[in-house]
Structures are given as structure tokens and as C-alpha cells.
């Protein structure tokens, strides 16, 4: 059975952007972009740009930089194109095989993308290759389910609904929080200093229904569920109910946590 966690296509980008973006992505996009701006980069490559939530923040905080944004899914980039300044280079790119010359960028940025890469070593080596000697690889990952209860609740519901064949998606984006593994990987692929920051946040939720829609229909779990003949509307409703029971009526907040890395080329 095909359970590809990297395929964000069809109607998924629209639900991702509207349902997940305001809750779990916008705040971290600002944190990410402000950190990138600290080194005043002239050339920035963003990989796994998605629908451009982080791209817009990077462009805003680095107005004088040349920005290239990329993703594996052109359907996501269709949304991203509308969020970045005219003239921004937008490309479909595989992070394991970057189509750029050596030492092309001052910064490579990947927010919440490396968890989906099959060959992490190749992706890190490519990031190091296209960086100048003084460059920085900024990347972030979600912490585990224990620090992101919304994901644990959603995954638990889906496992309960399909005990014999649970959709695997929610183990992927929240399954790469081993700090030592990521530090060692960066250093074994040519980076020097590695800085890691734990970044907790109380994410604002205006509507549990909208957020639940993003959690069920706004990522590849939607296709995994359709292949299991699931009723997505019922699952959206039940997800919203469980989140509301845990965190209270909206508007409110839900605790989230990420791990933010800076791997220096020197």
C-alpha cells in the first residue's frame, strides 16, 4: 500500500494553508526568519517551502537578499508564489539532489521539511555543498508527540479507527526529535558548530473545526485515509471534539514545541 508522506497534492495544500498555517506554522515562520536575518545573508535557498508561510516571513525579514524557494510538490508552490515578492525564483527541487553550483548561498533554510527526506545524509551533504564557507544551514523539526499533544491526539484517534492498519503519517513529522542524531549527522556531513534551541509556544486556535480540518485533510494522511475508505468529515468532527475536550473551547491555545538547529559550515 502506498502511504507516501511526502505527497502534498490535490486539495491538500489549500487545507494545509488555511487549517494548519495560522495555528502551528506562522509563529515559527517569524522565529525562523528573524534568526536567518541575524547573519545578513545575501543569497538564501529555502527548501521544503510548502505553501510559502515561512517564505513570506523570510522575504520580509531579509528584503535585500536574493531568495530562491523550492519544494518537492508544485501544488504547494502554487500557493507560495503568491506570498513572495515578484521575481523570487521558485523551483521544484529534491533536497537530496540540489541543482545549484557549489558555494551558491549564504543560507540554506528548511523549516519542518527534513523529517520527510528518505536520505538525510544526502540532503545534509547537499546543503553543505551549496553553502559558502561562512554559511549557515537553518533547519527545524517538531519535537515528539509528548510535547505536541494535538498530534498525539490525532494519531491516537486514527489508530483507534484503524487498529489493523493505522495510517502512519503522524509518526513521520514528529519522529525526528533525536537531538544527538541530528547533531552527529550535521557534523559527519561537513558542518562544524551546531546550535540547537528548544522553542515552545502556545499556539492560538480560533476554531477547533478549522484546525481539525487541517489535521485530517491538510496533509498526506488524507490520502492514506481515503485508501482505507474513511469518512473524512466524521474524522474531522471527532478530532475537533477531542481537541476541544482536552484544551477547552476556542478561542484558546494549544502547546506546541519545536527544535531549531543552526549548522555552521565552518
C-alpha positions in Angstrom: 0.0 0.0 0.0 1.2 3.4 -0.9 1.5 5.6 2.2 3.7 8.3 0.8 4.1 11.0 3.5 5.7 13.5 1.1 2.9 13.9 -1.5 1.1 17.2 -0.8 -1.2 17.4 -3.8 -4.8 17.8 -4.9 -6.8 19.8 -2.3 -4.3 19.2 0.5 -2.3 22.5 0.0 -5.5 24.6 0.5 -6.5 22.8 3.7 -2.9 22.9 4.9 -2.6 26.6 4.4 -5.9 27.6 5.9 -6.3 25.0 8.7 -2.7 24.4 9.9 -0.9 27.7 8.9 -2.5 30.1 11.4 -2.1 27.7 14.3 1.3 25.8 14.0 3.3 27.5 11.2 3.0 31.3 11.3 4.7 31.9 14.6 7.6 29.6 13.9 8.0 31.2 10.4 8.7 34.5 12.1 11.1 33.0 14.6 12.9 31.2 11.7 13.1 34.3 9.5 14.4 36.5 12.3 17.2 34.1 13.1 18.2 33.9 9.4 18.3 37.7 9.2 20.9 37.8 12.0 23.7 37.0 9.6 22.5 39.4 6.9 22.7 36.8 4.1 22.8 38.0 0.5 21.6 34.7 -1.0 19.1 32.4 0.6 17.8 29.0 -0.5 14.7 27.7 1.1 13.9 24.0 0.7 10.5 22.4 1.6 8.9 25.8 1.3 5.4 24.4 1.3 2.7 26.9 0.8 5.1 29.8 1.4 4.3 30.6 5.0 7.9 30.6 6.0 8.9 32.0 2.6 6.9 35.2 3.2 8.5 35.7 6.6 12.0 35.1 5.2 11.4 37.6 2.4 10.0 40.2 4.9 12.9 40.0 7.3 15.6 39.7 4.6 14.3 42.3 2.0 17.7 42.8 0.4 18.6 39.1 -0.1 18.2 37.1 -3.2 15.7 34.4 -2.4 15.2 31.0 -4.0 12.3 29.0 -2.7 11.7 25.3 -3.6 9.6 22.3 -2.7 9.1 18.8 -4.0 5.4 19.5 -4.6 4.5 22.0 -7.3 0.9 22.1 -5.9 2.3 23.6 -2.7 4.5 26.1 -4.6 1.4 27.4 -6.4 0.3 28.9 -3.0 3.9 30.0 -2.2 4.3 32.0 -5.4 1.6 34.4 -4.3 3.3 35.1 -1.0 6.8 36.1 -2.1 8.0 39.3 -3.9 7.8 39.3 -7.7 11.0 38.0 -9.2 11.5 35.4 -6.5 12.9 32.3 -8.0 10.5 29.3 -7.4 11.5 25.8 -8.3 10.5 22.2 -7.8 13.6 20.7 -6.2 14.6 17.5 -4.5 16.8 18.3 -1.5 18.8 15.2 -2.0 20.0 16.5 -5.4 20.1 20.3 -5.4 20.5 21.7 -8.9 22.8 24.5 -7.8 26.6 25.1 -8.0 28.9 24.7 -5.0 29.0 27.7 -2.7 25.9 29.4 -4.2 24.2 30.5 -1.0 24.9 32.2 2.4 21.9 30.4 4.0 20.0 27.2 3.3 16.8 27.1 5.2 14.4 24.1 5.8 11.6 24.5 8.2 9.7 21.3 9.1 10.9 19.5 5.9 13.8 17.2 6.7 11.6 14.8 8.5 10.2 13.7 5.1 13.5 13.2 3.4 14.4 9.5 2.7 18.2 10.0 2.5 19.0 12.5 5.2 22.7 12.2 4.8 22.4 13.2 1.1 20.3 16.2 2.0 22.7 17.4 4.6 25.7 16.9 2.3 23.9 18.9 -0.5 23.1 21.7 1.9 26.7 21.9 2.9 27.9 21.8 -0.7 25.8 24.8 -1.8 26.8 26.9 1.2 29.7 29.4 1.2 32.4 28.6 3.8 30.8 31.1 6.2 27.3 29.9 5.5 24.6 28.5 7.8 22.1 25.7 7.4 18.9 26.6 9.4 16.5 23.8 9.9 13.7 22.9 12.4 11.9 19.8 13.3 8.9 19.1 15.5 9.5 17.7 19.0 7.8 14.4 19.8 4.1 13.7 20.5 4.6 14.3 24.2 5.4 18.0 23.5 2.8 18.3 20.7 -0.4 16.9 22.2 -2.5 17.9 19.2 -0.5 15.4 17.1 -0.7 12.6 19.7 -4.5 13.1 19.9 -4.9 13.0 16.2 -2.7 9.9 15.8 -4.4 8.2 18.6 -7.8 8.7 17.0 -6.6 7.3 13.7 -5.0 4.3 15.3 -8.3 3.6 17.2 -10.3 4.0 14.0 -8.0 1.6 12.0 -6.4 -0.7 14.6 -5.4 -3.3 12.0 -3.8 -0.8 9.6 -3.3 2.6 11.2 -2.3 5.5 8.9 1.4 6.1 9.5 1.6 9.8 8.6 1.7 11.3 12.2 4.8 9.2 13.1 6.8 11.0 10.3 6.8 14.7 11.1 7.0 14.1 14.8 9.5 11.2 14.6 12.9 13.0 14.2 13.4 14.8 17.5 16.7 12.9 18.4 19.0 15.9 19.0 22.2 13.8 19.2 21.3 12.1 15.9 20.8 15.4 14.1 23.9 17.0 15.6 26.1 14.0 14.7 24.6 13.9 11.2 25.4 17.6 10.6 29.0 17.2 11.8 29.5 14.0 9.8 28.4 15.7 6.6 30.9 18.6 6.9 29.4 21.1 9.2 31.3 22.5 12.2 29.4 24.1 15.1 25.8 23.1 15.6 23.4 25.1 17.8 20.1 23.8 18.9 17.3 25.8 20.6 14.1 24.3 22.1 11.3 26.6 21.1 7.9 26.1 22.9 4.9 28.1 22.0 1.2 28.4 23.0 -0.3 28.3 19.5 -3.5 30.3 19.1 -6.6 28.3 18.0 -9.5 30.4 16.7 -11.6 27.4 15.6 -11.1 23.7 16.5 -13.1 22.7 13.4 -10.7 24.6 11.1 -7.7 23.2 12.8 -9.1 19.7 12.8 -9.8 20.1 9.1 -6.1 20.9 8.5 -5.0 18.0 10.6 -7.1 15.5 8.7 -7.4 16.9 5.2 -4.4 19.2 5.0 -1.6 16.7 4.8 -1.0 13.3 3.2 -2.9 11.5 5.9 -6.0 12.5 3.9 -4.9 10.2 1.1 -3.9 7.5 3.5 -7.4 7.7 5.0 -9.2 7.7 1.6 -7.3 4.5 0.7 -8.8 3.0 3.9 -12.3 4.1 2.8 -12.6 6.5 5.8 -15.3 9.2 6.2 -13.1 12.3 6.5 -15.9 14.5 7.6 -16.6 12.2 10.6 -12.9 12.1 11.5 -12.6 15.9 11.3 -15.6 16.3 13.6 -14.2 13.7 16.1 -10.7 15.3 16.0 -12.2 18.7 16.8 -14.3 17.2 19.6 -11.2 15.5 21.2 -9.1 18.6 21.0 -11.9 20.7 22.5 -12.3 18.2 25.3 -8.6 18.4 26.1 -7.9 22.1 25.7 -11.3 23.8 26.1 -13.5 25.9 23.9 -11.9 28.1 21.2 -10.6 30.7 21.0 -7.8 29.3 23.1 -4.3 27.9 22.7 -2.6 24.5 22.4 1.0 23.9 23.5 3.5 23.1 20.7 7.3 22.7 20.7 10.0 22.6 18.0 13.7 22.1 17.9 15.5 24.7 15.9 19.0 24.0 14.6 21.8 26.1 13.1 24.6 24.1 11.5 27.6 26.3 10.6 29.7 25.5 7.6 32.8 26.4 9.5 
